[in-house]
Amino acid sequence: MAAAGASVVVNFASDRPGAERVVADIKAAGGNAFAIQANVSVVAEVEHLFAEAVATFGPLDILVNNASVFAFASLEQTTDEQLHKMLDTNLWGTIITCREALKHFGKDGGSIINIGSMSSERFSAGAVAYTASKAGITGVTGVLAVELASRGIRVNQINPGAVDTEGARAIGAMSDEARAAHIARTPLGRVGTPADIAAVAVFLASDEARWVTGECLAVSGGLR
């Protein structure tokens, strides 16, 4: 986003050093960025996030809802805490972040990009809470695309397939065995990278996508 000319607010829940590294990388490349701590499942913190963002950079043009947590277990083994954490962060967080963002878009509208998951299209055992949260985002995307169109705000969704992220590595989803399984079922024959997802997000945020709203785009190497 920064390379495409955006001033970037890097939101983080707890990893300040990680967020500051992202900011430093953006600035080193000549871009504008700063980091703000906010738990997107807490209304007051979301309000603070946007207040600081607008005070620094002015009206909002682009919102990317990328915050996500996940844990995988059978339904019987899924705890109330896990269920609430995934629904609160992934789904409730997306809704309240969109709601707060509406106060800060300029008169020309803008773009909201929600990050879903192929788990809402390709079902796997042990993912009921995560899949429910991501399938809910699909509904949010569709409704808001209709609701916000008159304000010039486009709302689209990206559904990544298997992507090599820090989170995926932390739960063992990028072990040699898991990686081989992902590759075997992905037609393009590899796992994704964050850059694969980011490139599509930049397109959806740009004027090149001015006639695109309400879309749920699989960015998955052909995985269905």
N, C-alpha and C positions, 0 to 999 in steps of 0.2 A: 504493500500500500504506500509506504514512504517513497519507494523508487518510482511509483506512478504519480507522485506529487502530493500525497495526502500528509497532513500533520496527524500524527498517531498518538492516541492515548493508550498506553499499555496497562490494562487492568490486571491485578493479581490479588489472590486471596491471602496467600501466606509467604510465597517465595519472592521476597524483595530482591535478593541478589540476582535471581533469574530474570526478573523484570528489568532490573537496572542494566543487565548485560544486553538485553534486547534494545533498550533505549540507547545505550552506548554504541551499539552496532549501527543503529539508524543514524545517529548523529555523525559517526565517523564516515558514513557514506554521503553526508551532506544533507540529511533529512532533519525534520523536526519531530520530537517525541518527548513525552515524559510519562512517568509511571504513577498510578494511583491505586492504593489498596482499597478493595471493596469486595465483600461477600455478596454475590449477586442474588442470593436468596433472602437478603435482609433489605427491606424497603428503605430504611434510613440510609444505609450505606450506598444503595443505588442512587438515591437522591444526591448524596455527597459526590459520588463519582461524576455525575453529569454536571453538577454545579461547578466543580473544579475544572472539568474539561472545557466547558463553555467560557468560563472566566479566562482561561488561558488561550484558547484557539478560536473562540467565537461560535456562531451557530453550527449545528451538527449537519453533516452531509451524509455520513456513512455510519451504520452500526453493524458490527459483526458479533453475533451471539455465539461465542465459541467455548464458553465455560462449560465444563462437563466433568462429572465424576462417574465412576463405574465400579461395580463389583459383580461377580458372576457366581451364582449358586442356584441349586434347585429351589423351587418355590417353598418347600418345607424348611429349607435351611436359610432362606432369606429373612433376615431380622427386620423388625420394625425400623430400627435405626438406619439400616441400609436402604430400605424402601423410601423412607422419608428423605434421606440425604440425596438420593438420585432424583426423586421427583421434585424436591425443593430447589436443587441447583439447576438441573437440566431443563425442567419444564416451567416451574413457577418462576425461576430466575429469568428465563426467556420472556415470559409474559410481563413481569414487572419492569424489566429493562426496556422492552418495547414501549410500555405505557409511559415511562418517564421520558424516554427519548422523544416522544411526540411533543413534549413541551419545548423542545430545543431545536427542531428542524427549522430551517429557514423557509422563506416564502416560496422558494423554488423546489421544495420537497427534497428527496434524496433516496437512499437505498438502504434497506434492511436485509441482511444476509444471515439466515439462521443455519447453524450447522447441525444437521440431523445425523443419521447413520443408516447404513445398509441393513442394520439389524431390524429396522422397521419394515423391510421388504423381504429379507431372507432370514427366516426364523431359525434360532438355535436354542436348544435346551439350555437352561441355566441363566437365561437372560431376560426373565420376565419383567423385572423392575426397570432395567435399562431400556429394554425395547418399548415398554409402556411410556417411558419419559420421552423417547425420541419419536415415537409414533404421535404422541400428543403435539410435538413441535410441528409436525406436518399439518395437523389441523389448524394450529395457530397461524402458520404461514399462509394457508389458503384463505382463511377468514380475513386476515389483515390485508392481504393483497386486494381483496374486494373493498374492504372498509376504507382503506387509505388511498385508493387510486385517485379519488377526486382531489386529494391534497398533493398529488405529484410524488407520493412516496411509493416506491416499488418494493415488494417483499418477495424474496426468493429463498430457496433452501438448497444446500449442498448435502448430499448423502455420501460420505466417504466409505470406501471399502476398507480393507486392511491397510493401515498406515503405520509406518515405523515412527512412533512418537515416544517421548519419555514415559508417558502413562502406560502405553502398550508394553514397553519393556519392563516396567515396574511390576506388572501382574503376570509376566512370563509369556505374553502373547507374541513376543518376537524371539523366542528361543529358536534354536536351529530346527527343532521338530515342528514347532508352530509355524515358523516362516515357510518351511517346505510345504506344509498343508495349505497355507494361504496361496502360495505360488501355484500349487497344483490345481486349485479351483478358480484361478483368475486367468481369463483368456489372454491378457497381455503378458502373463508370465513373470510378474514381479509384484512385490508389495509396493504400496504408495509411499510418497514422501510428503512432509508438510508443504513443500514447494508445489507439489502437484495440486493440492487443495487451494493453496494461496493464489495460484494463477487464475483459477476459475472465480475465486472471490473477487479478485481485482477486476476481472471482466464484468461480473454482475454489478459491481459498484460503478462502472464506467458508463459514459454516454453511449458506448457501443452497444450496451444492453438496454437502451432507452425504451424498447418495445417489448421488454421481457419482465413479466411479473406473475406471481402465483405459481412459479415453476419449482419442481422438486427434482433436482438434477443429480443423478448417480455419477459420482466421480470415483470409479471403483475398478478401473482396468477391465471393464466388461463383466464383472461379477454381477450375477442376477440371482 
